[in-house]
């Protein structure tokens, strides 16, 4: 049962089917039916029918459901981690210690945040009227989530939307739908009314496109590539829908000459290899002062070579496969082309032996590339780190900003003023100092430039999932208002 519509699991109405495979070995994890336009219609109808009651529920009532959901997610954490590991090719350690706990914490956070929706204070801004602000749910939200963090991204889409009183139709990637479907079941067990959260599993063309263009969908939210994000914008424009986009990244990792070299080396390895580099915020461009460049490269190369690739079920495994052999081949092709103009210091290979059954790719370090080259500018979305040298602070900031993306960045320095300058001048939605990757539910996540707009997590996300309504009350009780004379002169009585 690969769809979740109006509080129930069901199969798609059409006959199309697909297989969910474990990227680490190619084994079949599940067979799923693929949704089409008719399934999207049913899910949107369920969400539309559920909207009046859910948006009219008190913040406390919505909060209680999300609090119970957090508890159910925590109780089922190991099963969720195992499923996430198999469908997405994640090392079990990452799924247990990052993906699932992060989703539990998000659910607990939005259980509290549901009770904090606020408007401007009621007051008199004209002598004859009292004004107040209502913050109301947008309506039915159509969301599309990616395959790299299936459970977490489902949480990022669902939780702020429903906490604010919206109903939602979520399309996970057809490659990794299993934990999203389970999230929807647990939401129902937690007391979420039928139709508030619906999941349609299908391809972008047959399921995603009808969802984006559906006339009864009030808002669309998409996480994925910038290229597809442009298509989402075009689709939403046909009916003037509100849009939330979290798109690609090419995060700079700036190491100044006073940085703690060991910390920077270890930070770069962790930040570039998390989720096998399939992370929009992953460090991809290490911009390192020339005086530290060679030592930084040597340190990262040593750690890359020591990273343990292996079965994802083994807690000792550091690095899993990428999502598919097709994606691995795209990564490998970029690295192979870079050999003509840059140096591949370590990696750049497809492992053999037992790992050849999966879509593994070795951690890869590239130096000597021109800042305008493909390996530096394009989002590779794999375990590839490129190192660029710089000589002055101005040059470092310029290189950091020399990208169409603006999702995340980091600066490594012991100098308070350098750190403050970097956070001020680097154009990215998040800038870390002496770290790279940590996220917390209380703080927003989102980009600028071609990395999109809008925020996930934190109460800032409510800005995207609510509309502000001005309510004005007349205080005079008189029929003929003084301002009427600017429009007409009433006859004499």
C-alpha positions as CSV (number, residue, x, y, z in Angstrom):
1,X,0.0,0.0,0.0
2,X,2.1,2.9,-1.3
3,X,-0.3,5.8,-0.9
4,X,-1.7,7.4,2.3
5,X,-4.9,9.3,1.6
6,X,-7.6,10.4,4.0
7,X,-6.1,8.5,6.9
8,X,-5.7,5.2,5.1
9,X,-3.1,3.2,3.2
10,X,-4.2,2.3,-0.3
11,X,-2.7,1.4,-3.7
12,X,-2.6,3.8,-6.6
13,X,-5.5,3.8,-9.0
14,X,-3.3,3.1,-12.0
15,X,-1.2,0.0,-12.8
16,X,2.3,1.5,-12.8
17,X,4.6,0.0,-10.2
18,X,8.3,0.4,-9.2
19,X,10.9,-1.2,-6.9
20,X,12.6,0.4,-4.0
21,X,16.1,-0.9,-3.9
22,X,18.9,-0.8,-1.3
23,X,21.7,1.3,-2.9
24,X,24.3,-0.6,-1.0
25,X,23.6,-3.9,-2.7
26,X,20.8,-3.5,-5.2
27,X,18.4,-5.8,-3.3
28,X,14.7,-5.1,-3.4
29,X,13.4,-3.5,-0.3
30,X,9.8,-3.0,-1.4
31,X,7.5,-2.9,-4.4
32,X,5.3,0.1,-4.7
33,X,2.4,1.4,-6.8
34,X,2.9,4.7,-8.5
35,X,0.4,7.5,-8.1
36,X,-1.0,9.5,-11.0
37,X,-3.2,12.5,-11.4
38,X,-6.3,10.7,-10.1
39,X,-4.6,9.8,-6.9
40,X,-3.4,13.4,-6.5
41,X,-7.0,14.5,-7.0
42,X,-8.2,12.2,-4.2
43,X,-5.4,13.3,-1.9
44,X,-6.1,17.0,-2.5
45,X,-9.8,16.5,-2.0
46,X,-9.2,14.9,1.3
47,X,-6.9,17.7,2.4
48,X,-9.4,20.3,1.3
49,X,-12.2,18.6,3.2
50,X,-10.1,18.4,6.3
51,X,-8.9,22.0,6.2
52,X,-11.8,23.8,7.9
53,X,-11.8,21.7,11.1
54,X,-8.0,21.4,11.4
55,X,-7.4,25.2,10.8
56,X,-10.2,25.9,13.2
57,X,-8.7,23.6,15.9
58,X,-7.0,25.5,18.8
59,X,-3.2,25.7,18.9
60,X,-3.3,23.5,22.0
61,X,-5.2,20.8,20.2
62,X,-2.8,20.8,17.3
63,X,0.1,20.9,19.8
64,X,-1.2,17.8,21.6
65,X,-1.3,15.7,18.4
66,X,2.3,16.7,17.5
67,X,3.5,15.9,21.0
68,X,2.0,12.4,20.7
69,X,3.6,12.1,17.3
70,X,7.0,12.9,18.7
71,X,6.5,10.1,21.3
72,X,5.5,7.6,18.7
73,X,8.5,8.5,16.5
74,X,10.8,8.0,19.4
75,X,9.3,4.7,20.3
76,X,9.7,3.4,16.8
77,X,13.2,5.0,16.3
78,X,15.1,1.8,15.6
79,X,12.6,0.5,13.0
80,X,12.6,3.9,11.3
81,X,16.4,4.0,11.3
82,X,16.6,0.5,9.8
83,X,14.2,1.3,7.0
84,X,15.8,4.6,6.3
85,X,19.2,2.9,6.1
86,X,18.0,0.4,3.6
87,X,16.0,2.6,1.3
88,X,18.4,5.5,1.1
89,X,21.7,3.6,1.5
90,X,22.6,5.4,4.8
91,X,25.1,4.0,7.2
92,X,23.0,2.8,10.2
93,X,25.0,5.0,12.5
94,X,23.9,8.1,10.6
95,X,20.3,7.1,10.5
96,X,20.3,6.3,14.2
97,X,22.2,9.3,15.5
98,X,21.2,12.0,13.0
99,X,18.1,11.4,10.8
100,X,15.7,9.8,13.2
101,X,16.6,11.9,16.4
102,X,16.5,15.0,14.3
103,X,12.9,14.2,13.2
104,X,11.8,13.4,16.7
105,X,13.2,16.7,18.0
106,X,11.5,18.6,15.1
107,X,8.2,17.1,16.0
108,X,8.6,18.0,19.7
109,X,9.7,21.5,18.8
110,X,6.7,22.2,16.6
111,X,4.4,20.7,19.2
112,X,5.5,23.7,21.3
113,X,5.7,26.2,18.4
114,X,2.1,25.5,17.5
115,X,1.1,27.4,20.5
116,X,3.2,30.5,19.8
117,X,1.6,31.9,16.6
118,X,1.3,35.6,17.2
119,X,0.1,38.8,15.5
120,X,0.7,42.4,16.2
121,X,-1.0,43.8,19.3
122,X,-4.5,45.0,19.0
123,X,-4.5,48.8,19.1
124,X,-6.0,52.0,17.6
125,X,-3.9,53.2,14.7
126,X,-6.6,55.6,13.6
127,X,-8.9,57.5,16.0
128,X,-12.0,55.8,14.9
129,X,-10.9,52.1,14.5
130,X,-9.4,49.3,16.4
131,X,-7.0,47.1,14.3
132,X,-5.8,43.6,15.0
133,X,-3.8,41.0,13.1
134,X,-4.8,37.4,12.6
135,X,-2.3,34.9,11.4
136,X,-4.1,32.2,9.5
137,X,-3.2,29.0,7.7
138,X,-2.6,29.2,3.9
139,X,-4.8,26.2,3.1
140,X,-3.8,23.0,1.3
141,X,-0.1,22.7,0.8
142,X,1.4,20.5,-2.0
143,X,4.9,19.5,-1.0
144,X,7.7,17.6,-2.8
145,X,10.5,16.1,-0.7
146,X,13.8,14.7,-1.9
147,X,15.5,11.3,-1.5
148,X,18.6,12.3,0.4
149,X,17.0,12.7,3.8
150,X,13.6,11.1,3.3
151,X,12.3,11.1,6.9
152,X,13.8,14.4,8.0
153,X,12.7,16.2,4.8
154,X,9.2,14.8,5.3
155,X,9.3,16.2,8.8
156,X,10.5,19.6,7.6
157,X,7.7,19.8,5.1
158,X,4.9,18.4,7.3
159,X,5.5,19.7,10.8
160,X,5.4,23.5,10.4
161,X,2.6,23.3,7.8
162,X,0.3,21.3,10.1
163,X,1.3,23.1,13.3
164,X,0.1,26.3,11.6
165,X,-3.2,24.7,10.7
166,X,-2.6,23.8,7.1
167,X,-3.4,20.4,5.5
168,X,-0.9,18.8,3.2
169,X,-0.3,16.5,0.3
170,X,3.3,15.3,0.3
171,X,5.1,13.6,-2.5
172,X,8.2,11.8,-1.4
173,X,10.7,10.6,-3.9
174,X,9.6,7.3,-5.4
175,X,13.1,6.0,-4.6
176,X,12.6,6.5,-0.8
177,X,9.0,6.6,0.2
178,X,8.8,4.1,3.0
179,X,9.6,6.2,6.1
180,X,7.3,9.0,4.9
181,X,4.4,6.6,4.6
182,X,5.1,5.4,8.1
183,X,5.3,9.0,9.4
184,X,1.8,9.5,8.0
185,X,0.5,6.4,9.8
186,X,2.0,7.5,13.1
187,X,0.4,10.9,12.7
188,X,-3.0,9.3,12.4
189,X,-2.2,7.1,15.5
190,X,-1.3,10.4,17.3
191,X,-4.8,11.7,16.6
192,X,-4.2,13.8,13.5
193,X,-7.6,13.9,11.7
194,X,-8.0,12.0,8.4
195,X,-7.0,14.1,5.4
196,X,-4.7,16.4,7.3
197,X,-1.6,14.6,6.1
198,X,-1.7,12.7,2.8
199,X,1.2,11.0,1.0
200,X,1.2,10.3,-2.8
201,X,4.1,8.2,-4.1
202,X,4.9,8.6,-7.8
203,X,7.2,10.1,-10.4
204,X,7.7,13.8,-10.9
205,X,6.0,13.8,-14.3
206,X,2.9,11.7,-13.3
207,X,2.5,12.7,-9.7
208,X,4.5,15.8,-8.9
209,X,3.4,17.9,-11.9
210,X,-0.3,17.4,-11.2
211,X,0.2,18.3,-7.6
212,X,2.0,21.5,-8.4
213,X,-0.6,22.6,-10.9
214,X,-3.7,21.5,-9.0
215,X,-6.3,24.3,-8.7
216,X,-7.2,23.3,-5.1
217,X,-3.6,23.5,-3.9
218,X,-2.9,26.9,-2.3
219,X,0.8,26.6,-1.8
220,X,3.7,24.5,-3.1
221,X,6.9,23.6,-1.2
222,X,9.8,21.9,-2.9
223,X,13.2,20.7,-1.9
224,X,15.6,19.6,-4.6
225,X,17.7,20.8,-7.4
226,X,17.7,24.4,-8.6
227,X,16.9,23.2,-12.2
228,X,13.7,21.5,-11.0
229,X,13.0,24.5,-8.7
230,X,12.6,26.7,-11.7
231,X,10.0,24.3,-13.1
232,X,8.2,24.5,-9.8
233,X,8.1,28.3,-10.0
234,X,6.7,28.1,-13.5
235,X,4.0,25.7,-12.5
236,X,3.0,27.7,-9.4
237,X,2.8,30.9,-11.5
238,X,-0.1,29.4,-13.5
239,X,-2.4,29.9,-10.5
240,X,-0.4,32.4,-8.4
241,X,0.4,29.9,-5.7
242,X,2.6,30.7,-2.7
243,X,6.0,29.0,-3.2
244,X,8.6,27.8,-0.8
245,X,11.9,26.5,-2.3
246,X,15.0,24.9,-0.7
247,X,17.3,24.3,-3.7
248,X,20.9,23.4,-4.4
249,X,24.2,24.5,-2.8
250,X,27.9,24.7,-3.4
251,X,29.0,25.6,0.2
252,X,32.3,27.4,0.7
253,X,34.5,26.3,3.6
254,X,36.9,29.2,4.2
255,X,40.1,28.5,6.2
256,X,42.0,31.6,7.2
257,X,45.7,31.6,8.0
258,X,45.1,31.7,11.8
259,X,42.6,28.8,11.8
260,X,43.1,25.7,14.0
261,X,44.4,23.5,11.2
262,X,43.5,20.2,12.8
263,X,40.0,21.4,13.5
264,X,39.6,22.6,10.0
265,X,40.8,19.3,8.5
266,X,38.5,17.2,10.6
267,X,35.7,19.6,10.0
268,X,36.1,19.5,6.3
269,X,36.1,15.7,6.2
270,X,32.9,15.5,8.2
271,X,31.2,18.3,6.4
272,X,32.0,17.1,2.9
273,X,31.2,13.4,3.5
274,X,28.1,13.6,5.5
275,X,25.4,11.5,3.8
276,X,28.1,10.6,1.2
277,X,28.1,14.3,0.2
278,X,24.4,14.1,-0.8
279,X,23.6,17.2,1.3
280,X,22.9,20.7,-0.1
281,X,24.8,22.2,2.8
282,X,27.8,19.9,2.6
283,X,31.2,21.5,2.3
284,X,32.2,21.3,-1.4
285,X,34.6,24.2,-1.9
286,X,37.5,24.4,0.7
287,X,39.0,27.9,0.2
288,X,42.2,27.8,2.1
289,X,44.9,30.4,2.8
290,X,48.0,29.6,0.7
291,X,50.2,29.2,3.8
292,X,48.0,26.3,5.1
293,X,46.9,24.9,1.7
294,X,49.4,22.0,1.4
295,X,49.1,20.9,5.0
296,X,45.3,21.1,4.7
297,X,45.3,19.0,1.6
298,X,47.6,16.4,3.1
299,X,45.5,16.2,6.3
300,X,42.3,15.8,4.4
301,X,43.8,13.2,2.0
302,X,45.0,11.1,4.9
303,X,41.6,11.1,6.6
304,X,39.7,10.5,3.3
305,X,42.0,7.4,2.7
306,X,41.1,6.1,6.1
307,X,37.3,6.5,5.8
308,X,35.6,3.1,6.1
309,X,33.3,2.2,3.2
310,X,31.2,-0.9,3.9
311,X,27.8,-2.5,4.4
312,X,25.3,0.1,5.7
313,X,24.0,-2.2,8.4
314,X,27.5,-2.3,10.0
315,X,27.8,0.3,12.7
316,X,31.5,0.5,11.9
317,X,30.8,1.8,8.4
318,X,31.6,5.5,7.9
319,X,30.5,6.0,4.3
320,X,27.6,4.5,2.4
321,X,26.7,4.4,-1.3
322,X,25.2,7.3,-3.2
323,X,21.5,6.8,-4.1
324,X,21.9,5.0,-7.4
325,X,24.5,3.7,-9.9
326,X,23.2,6.4,-12.4
327,X,24.0,9.1,-9.8
328,X,27.4,7.6,-9.0
329,X,28.2,7.6,-12.7
330,X,27.3,11.3,-13.0
331,X,29.7,12.0,-10.1
332,X,32.4,9.9,-11.6
333,X,32.1,11.6,-15.0
334,X,32.6,15.1,-13.5
335,X,35.7,13.9,-11.6
336,X,37.1,12.2,-14.7
337,X,36.7,15.3,-16.8
338,X,38.4,17.3,-14.1
339,X,41.6,15.3,-14.5
340,X,42.3,17.3,-17.7
341,X,42.7,20.5,-15.8
342,X,43.1,19.6,-12.1
343,X,44.7,17.0,-9.8
344,X,42.7,14.2,-8.1
345,X,44.7,13.8,-4.9
346,X,42.8,10.8,-3.6
347,X,39.7,8.9,-4.6
348,X,38.1,9.3,-7.9
349,X,37.4,5.5,-8.1
350,X,34.6,3.1,-7.9
351,X,35.3,0.4,-5.2
352,X,35.4,-3.3,-6.3
353,X,34.8,-6.5,-4.4
354,X,31.5,-6.8,-2.4
355,X,31.0,-3.0,-2.7
356,X,30.7,-3.3,-6.4
357,X,27.2,-4.6,-5.8
358,X,26.2,-1.1,-4.6
359,X,26.6,2.4,-5.9
360,X,29.7,3.3,-3.8
361,X,32.2,6.0,-4.8
362,X,35.4,6.7,-2.9
363,X,35.9,10.0,-1.1
364,X,37.6,12.3,-3.6
365,X,39.8,15.3,-3.1
366,X,40.6,17.7,-6.0
367,X,43.1,20.5,-6.2
368,X,44.5,22.9,-8.8
369,X,41.1,23.6,-10.5
370,X,40.2,26.9,-12.0
371,X,37.5,28.7,-10.0
372,X,35.4,28.8,-13.1
373,X,35.7,25.1,-13.9
374,X,32.9,22.6,-13.8
375,X,34.2,20.7,-10.7
376,X,34.2,24.0,-8.7
377,X,31.0,25.6,-9.9
378,X,28.5,22.8,-10.4
379,X,26.7,21.0,-7.7
380,X,28.1,17.4,-7.7
381,X,26.1,16.0,-4.8
382,X,28.6,13.4,-3.9
383,X,31.7,12.8,-1.8
384,X,33.9,15.3,-3.7
385,X,35.8,18.2,-2.1
386,X,37.7,20.8,-4.1
387,X,40.4,22.9,-2.5
388,X,41.2,26.4,-3.7
389,X,44.0,28.7,-2.4
390,X,43.7,32.3,-1.5
391,X,46.1,35.1,-0.4
392,X,44.0,37.8,1.1
393,X,40.8,38.0,3.1
394,X,39.2,40.0,0.4
395,X,40.0,37.3,-2.1
396,X,38.6,34.6,0.3
397,X,35.3,36.4,0.6
398,X,35.1,37.0,-3.2
399,X,35.7,33.3,-3.9
400,X,33.2,32.3,-1.3
401,X,30.5,34.4,-3.0
402,X,31.6,33.4,-6.5
403,X,28.7,31.0,-6.9
404,X,25.0,31.2,-8.0
405,X,24.1,29.4,-4.8
406,X,23.7,30.7,-1.3
407,X,22.5,28.0,1.1
408,X,25.4,27.5,3.6
409,X,29.0,28.4,4.3
410,X,31.6,28.3,7.1
411,X,34.6,30.4,8.2
412,X,37.5,29.0,10.2
413,X,39.5,31.5,12.2
414,X,40.5,32.4,15.8
415,X,40.0,36.1,15.0
416,X,36.7,37.5,16.2
417,X,36.7,40.3,13.6
418,X,37.5,38.0,10.7
419,X,34.7,35.7,11.8
420,X,32.2,38.6,12.1
421,X,33.2,39.9,8.7
422,X,32.7,36.5,7.1
423,X,29.2,36.1,8.7
424,X,28.3,39.5,7.4
425,X,29.7,39.4,3.9
426,X,29.3,35.8,2.8
427,X,25.9,35.6,1.0
428,X,24.4,32.4,2.4
429,X,21.4,31.5,4.5
430,X,23.5,30.0,7.2
431,X,27.2,30.8,8.1
432,X,29.0,28.7,10.7
433,X,32.2,29.8,12.4
434,X,34.6,27.0,13.3
435,X,32.1,24.3,12.4
436,X,30.0,23.2,9.4
437,X,26.8,21.2,9.3
438,X,25.1,21.3,12.8
439,X,21.4,22.3,12.6
440,X,18.9,22.8,15.4
441,X,15.1,22.9,15.4
442,X,15.0,26.3,17.0
443,X,17.0,28.0,14.2
444,X,15.9,28.5,10.5
445,X,17.3,26.6,7.5
446,X,17.0,28.2,4.1
447,X,19.0,30.0,1.4
448,X,19.3,32.9,-0.9
449,X,20.2,33.5,-4.5
450,X,19.6,30.3,-6.5
451,X,19.4,28.2,-3.4
452,X,15.8,29.3,-3.0
453,X,13.7,31.2,-0.5
454,X,11.7,30.5,2.6
455,X,12.7,28.7,5.8
456,X,12.4,25.2,7.2
457,X,12.5,24.6,11.0
458,X,12.1,27.3,13.7
459,X,9.2,29.6,14.1
460,X,10.4,31.6,11.1
461,X,8.9,28.8,9.0
462,X,5.5,30.0,10.0
463,X,6.1,33.1,7.9
464,X,5.8,30.8,4.9
465,X,2.9,28.6,6.0
466,X,0.6,31.4,7.3
467,X,-1.0,34.5,5.9
468,X,-1.5,37.8,7.8
469,X,-5.0,39.2,7.9
470,X,-5.8,42.7,9.0
471,X,-9.1,43.0,10.9
472,X,-10.5,46.5,11.5
473,X,-13.4,47.5,13.8
474,X,-15.3,50.8,13.6
475,X,-15.5,52.5,17.0
476,X,-18.0,55.3,16.2
477,X,-21.2,53.5,15.4
478,X,-22.3,56.4,13.1
479,X,-23.7,55.7,9.6
480,X,-22.1,58.7,7.8
481,X,-18.4,58.5,8.2
482,X,-16.3,61.6,7.7
483,X,-14.2,60.0,5.0
484,X,-17.3,59.3,2.9
485,X,-17.3,62.8,1.6
486,X,-14.2,62.0,-0.5
487,X,-16.4,59.7,-2.5
488,X,-19.9,61.1,-2.4
489,X,-22.0,63.9,-0.9
490,X,-25.1,62.4,0.7
491,X,-28.5,64.2,0.1
492,X,-29.8,66.5,2.8
493,X,-32.3,64.8,5.1
